[in-house]
Amino acid sequence: MATGAAVLARAAASCLHVQRPLLVRRAVRQAHSAVRASAAGKDECMRSISDNGQVSILVVRGTELVQEACDRHKTSPTASAALGRALLGTLLMGAFREEGEKTQVTFKGDGPLGGIQVIADASGMVKGKVGNPAADPPLRADGKLNVGAAVGRGVLAVVRSLPYTSRGYETPYTGMVPIHTGEVAEDLARYLVDSEQVQSALGLGVSISKDLSIKAAGGFLIQVLPFAEDETIAQLEQNIAAAGSMTDMLNSGMSAADITERLLHGLGGNDTGFQLTPRFGPCEPADLQDRMKSAVALLGEQEVRSIMREQGKIEVRCEFCAETYSFDESEVLAVMAANGGA
């Protein structure tokens, strides 16, 4: 008999690639509209456990989160789908873990997208970027967005940074696997099975409206405990195949709890009460500017004064938040003085 991980991976594959929209390519890409409310409701992330205690499931509804990321980075439709899937997948892998732990996922592919980098924490905060937001390769033969071609082949790296403890910083866990398809969901699922030896099924969906805004975005991560019975795995296999695409479920108005109930049909869903609100960031202006000034202060007073003489100001851009701020000499030197560096 195939292993539970392999069975689940095959079952999940049936719903990983049916939710991408068919779009008519445009000669000139429009800027994304302002953030819109999800057709299925506000963003949410929920974790539950089956009644028999053999299955853990996380479901995220992240339409607004993905829309904000795409608005910030001015992504093409294909880049939007790739970034959205990576954001949701990393969030699912990092949510509800130990406080202070961070999960970083990097797709180092040779495609025109130029790579994807996403960082998530245990509280549902996630941020990400792509190397080339304008990447938009021709549609696949079936008329769907060609995320696999945009990402290309290469290496998928995952780093789990553990929180600081009384013993100091723990050595981060790093895992690397080849990029198998570039479609994001399949690659992350293979990573969990091959590198972390976690029996998992991962489904991600990002659909895009005709005006290029994000119509729906969400995902699920099912993890099976080592002692799970064959009957449990067989039931999950049936449920995943029958569930339909993630975006269809969201567009029909299903909540995270509704999706959880569908995926755990026949197994019972024990509502553990673990819920959080996924957010893009942190990108709050005050916090972002403070971190930027602290980073600039590390250049040292002499270098700061040299830059000011040449340029008259110091500009710093956050590649994740796509925000640029300017600082004058007095602001940076004040930070240096406060840190004892002046």
C-alpha positions in Angstrom: 0.0 0.0 0.0 1.2 3.5 -0.8 2.2 5.6 2.2 -0.3 8.0 3.6 1.7 11.0 2.5 1.8 9.8 -1.1 -1.9 9.0 -1.1 -2.8 12.4 0.2 -0.4 14.2 -2.2 -2.1 12.5 -5.1 -5.6 13.3 -3.8 -4.7 16.9 -3.2 -3.2 17.2 -6.7 -6.7 16.9 -8.2 -7.8 20.2 -6.7 -4.5 22.2 -6.8 -4.7 23.2 -10.5 -8.4 23.7 -11.3 -8.9 27.1 -9.7 -6.8 29.3 -11.9 -8.8 31.6 -14.1 -8.8 32.0 -17.9 -7.8 35.5 -18.7 -7.6 37.4 -22.0 -4.1 38.9 -22.1 -3.9 42.6 -22.4 -1.3 44.7 -24.2 -1.1 47.1 -21.4 -1.6 45.8 -17.8 -3.8 47.9 -15.6 -2.9 48.8 -12.1 -4.8 46.8 -9.5 -7.9 48.3 -8.0 -8.1 49.2 -4.3 -8.5 46.3 -1.8 -11.9 44.7 -2.1 -13.9 42.6 0.3 -13.9 38.9 -0.4 -17.0 37.4 -1.9 -16.9 34.9 0.9 -16.3 37.3 3.7 -13.3 38.7 5.7 -10.0 37.0 5.8 -9.6 34.3 8.4 -7.5 31.3 9.4 -8.8 28.4 11.4 -7.2 25.2 12.8 -9.2 22.2 13.8 -8.6 18.5 14.8 -10.7 15.5 13.7 -12.8 13.8 16.4 -10.5 10.8 16.3 -7.5 13.0 16.9 -5.7 11.7 13.9 -6.0 14.7 11.5 -5.1 18.3 11.9 -6.4 20.8 9.4 -5.7 24.5 8.7 -7.9 26.5 6.4 -7.2 30.1 5.3 -9.3 32.6 3.5 -6.9 35.3 2.3 -8.5 37.2 -0.5 -7.8 40.7 1.0 -4.3 39.7 2.0 -3.4 38.6 -1.5 -5.0 41.7 -3.0 -3.0 44.0 -0.8 0.2 42.2 -1.8 -0.6 42.5 -5.5 -1.6 46.2 -5.1 1.7 46.9 -3.4 3.9 45.1 -5.9 1.8 46.0 -9.1 1.9 42.3 -10.2 0.9 40.9 -13.5 -1.9 38.2 -13.4 0.6 35.3 -13.5 2.8 37.0 -10.8 -0.3 37.6 -8.7 -1.2 34.0 -8.8 2.3 32.9 -8.0 2.8 35.4 -5.1 -0.7 34.7 -3.8 -0.1 31.0 -3.6 3.3 31.4 -2.0 1.9 33.8 0.6 -1.0 31.5 1.5 1.1 28.3 1.5 3.8 29.9 3.8 1.1 31.3 6.1 -0.4 27.8 6.5 3.1 26.3 7.2 3.9 28.9 9.8 0.6 29.7 11.6 -0.2 28.4 15.1 3.4 27.3 15.7 5.5 28.4 18.7 5.3 32.1 19.5 8.2 34.0 17.9 8.9 31.3 15.3 9.2 32.4 11.7 8.9 30.4 8.5 10.7 31.6 5.3 10.0 30.1 1.9 12.2 30.9 -1.1 11.6 29.7 -4.6 14.9 30.1 -6.5 13.7 29.3 -10.0 15.2 30.1 -13.4 11.9 31.4 -14.8 11.1 35.0 -15.7 9.5 35.7 -12.3 13.0 35.9 -10.8 12.2 34.0 -7.6 9.7 34.3 -4.8 10.5 35.0 -1.1 7.9 34.9 1.7 8.2 35.2 5.5 5.4 34.3 7.9 5.1 34.2 11.7 3.0 32.1 14.1 0.4 34.9 14.5 -0.7 35.0 10.8 1.5 37.9 9.7 3.0 37.2 6.3 4.9 39.3 3.7 6.4 38.4 0.4 7.9 39.6 -2.9 8.7 38.4 -6.4 11.9 39.3 -8.4 10.0 40.5 -11.5 6.4 41.6 -10.8 5.7 42.1 -14.5 6.5 38.5 -15.4 3.6 37.1 -17.4 4.6 34.2 -19.7 2.1 33.0 -22.4 -0.8 31.0 -21.2 -0.6 27.2 -21.0 -2.0 25.0 -23.8 -5.2 24.6 -21.7 -5.6 28.4 -21.5 -4.6 28.7 -17.8 -2.0 30.9 -16.2 1.4 29.4 -16.6 2.8 29.8 -13.0 5.1 26.8 -13.5 6.8 28.5 -16.4 7.1 31.8 -14.5 8.7 30.1 -11.6 10.9 27.7 -13.6 13.1 25.0 -12.2 15.6 25.3 -9.4 15.5 25.0 -5.6 12.8 25.4 -3.0 14.3 26.4 0.4 12.5 26.6 3.7 14.0 28.1 6.9 12.2 27.8 10.2 13.7 30.3 12.7 13.0 29.4 16.3 12.3 32.0 18.9 14.9 33.4 21.4 14.9 31.5 24.7 16.8 31.6 27.9 19.4 29.3 26.2 19.8 31.9 23.4 19.0 31.5 19.8 18.4 28.0 18.5 20.0 27.0 15.2 17.4 27.5 12.4 16.1 24.4 10.6 16.8 24.6 6.9 15.4 22.3 4.2 16.0 22.3 0.5 14.3 20.3 -2.3 14.2 20.6 -6.1 11.4 22.6 -7.6 9.2 19.9 -9.1 6.5 21.8 -11.1 6.9 25.5 -10.1 3.1 25.6 -9.4 3.9 26.3 -5.7 1.3 24.1 -4.0 2.7 20.8 -5.3 6.2 21.9 -4.5 5.4 22.9 -0.9 3.5 19.6 -0.4 6.5 17.6 -1.7 8.8 19.6 0.6 6.7 18.7 3.7 6.7 15.0 2.8 10.3 14.7 1.6 12.1 17.2 3.9 10.1 17.3 7.1 8.5 13.8 6.8 5.1 15.2 7.5 2.1 13.4 5.9 0.3 16.3 4.3 -2.1 17.5 1.7 -1.9 21.1 0.6 -4.4 22.9 -1.6 -4.0 26.5 -2.8 -6.2 28.7 -5.0 -6.0 32.2 -6.4 -8.6 33.3 -9.0 -8.5 36.7 -10.7 -11.3 38.8 -12.0 -11.5 40.3 -15.5 -10.5 43.7 -14.0 -7.3 41.9 -12.7 -8.4 42.2 -9.0 -8.2 39.1 -6.8 -11.6 37.4 -6.9 -10.9 34.8 -4.3 -7.8 33.3 -2.6 -7.4 30.6 0.0 -6.0 27.3 0.9 -5.9 24.3 3.2 -3.2 22.2 4.9 -4.1 18.8 6.1 -1.6 16.9 8.3 -2.0 13.3 9.4 -0.5 12.0 12.6 1.8 9.0 12.4 -0.7 6.7 14.1 -3.6 7.5 11.6 -5.5 4.5 10.5 -5.9 3.5 6.8 -9.6 4.2 7.0 -8.9 7.8 8.0 -6.5 8.3 5.1 -9.0 6.7 2.7 -11.8 9.1 3.9 -9.5 12.1 3.5 -8.6 11.0 0.0 -12.3 10.9 -0.9 -13.1 14.2 0.8 -10.3 16.1 -1.0 -11.3 14.7 -4.4 -15.0 15.6 -3.8 -14.4 19.1 -2.3 -13.8 20.9 -5.5 -11.5 23.9 -6.0 -10.6 26.2 -3.1 -11.8 29.3 -5.0 -15.1 27.7 -5.9 -15.7 27.0 -2.3 -14.9 30.6 -1.3 -17.0 32.1 -4.1 -19.9 30.0 -3.0 -19.8 31.8 0.4 -18.2 29.0 2.4 -16.4 30.1 5.6 -13.3 28.5 6.9 -15.5 26.4 9.2 -17.6 25.3 6.3 -14.5 24.2 4.3 -13.1 22.4 7.3 -16.4 20.5 7.7 -16.4 19.5 4.1 -12.8 18.3 4.2 -13.3 16.4 7.4 -16.6 14.8 6.3 -17.0 11.4 8.0 -14.2 12.2 10.5 -15.9 14.9 12.6 -14.4 18.3 13.2 -13.4 19.2 16.7 -13.5 23.0 16.8 -10.4 23.7 18.9 -11.1 27.4 18.9 -7.7 28.2 17.3 -8.4 31.1 15.0 -6.5 34.2 13.8 -6.7 36.9 11.2 -4.1 36.7 8.4 -2.4 40.1 7.6 0.2 41.3 5.2 3.2 42.9 6.9 4.3 44.2 9.2 4.1 47.4 7.1 2.8 50.0 9.6 4.5 53.3 8.7 5.7 54.1 12.2 7.2 50.7 12.8 8.6 50.5 9.3 10.3 53.9 9.5 11.8 53.1 12.9 13.3 49.9 11.6 14.6 51.7 8.5 16.3 54.4 10.5 17.9 51.8 12.8 19.2 50.0 9.7 20.6 53.2 8.2 22.2 54.1 11.5 24.3 50.9 11.3 26.2 52.6 8.4 27.9 54.8 10.9 28.1 58.5 11.2 30.8 59.1 8.6 29.0 57.2 5.9 25.6 58.8 6.8 27.2 62.3 6.5 28.8 61.3 3.2 25.5 60.2 1.7 23.8 63.4 2.8 26.5 65.5 1.2 26.1 63.6 -2.1 22.4 63.2 -2.2 20.9 65.6 0.3 18.7 62.8 1.8 18.7 59.1 2.5 16.0 57.0 0.9 15.2 53.5 2.0 12.9 51.0 0.4 11.3 48.0 2.0 11.3 45.3 -0.8 8.5 43.4 0.9 6.1 46.3 1.7 7.1 48.2 -1.5 7.3 51.4 0.6 10.0 54.1 0.3 10.8 56.6 3.0 13.2 59.5 3.1 15.2 60.6 6.2 17.2 63.7 6.9 20.6 63.7 8.6 19.2 64.7 12.0 16.7 61.8 12.1 19.4 59.2 11.5 21.9 60.8 13.8 19.3 61.0 16.6 18.8 57.2 16.3 22.6 56.7 16.4 22.9 58.8 19.5 20.0 56.9 21.2 21.8 53.7 20.5 25.1 55.0 21.8 26.6 55.1 18.3 27.2 58.8 17.9 
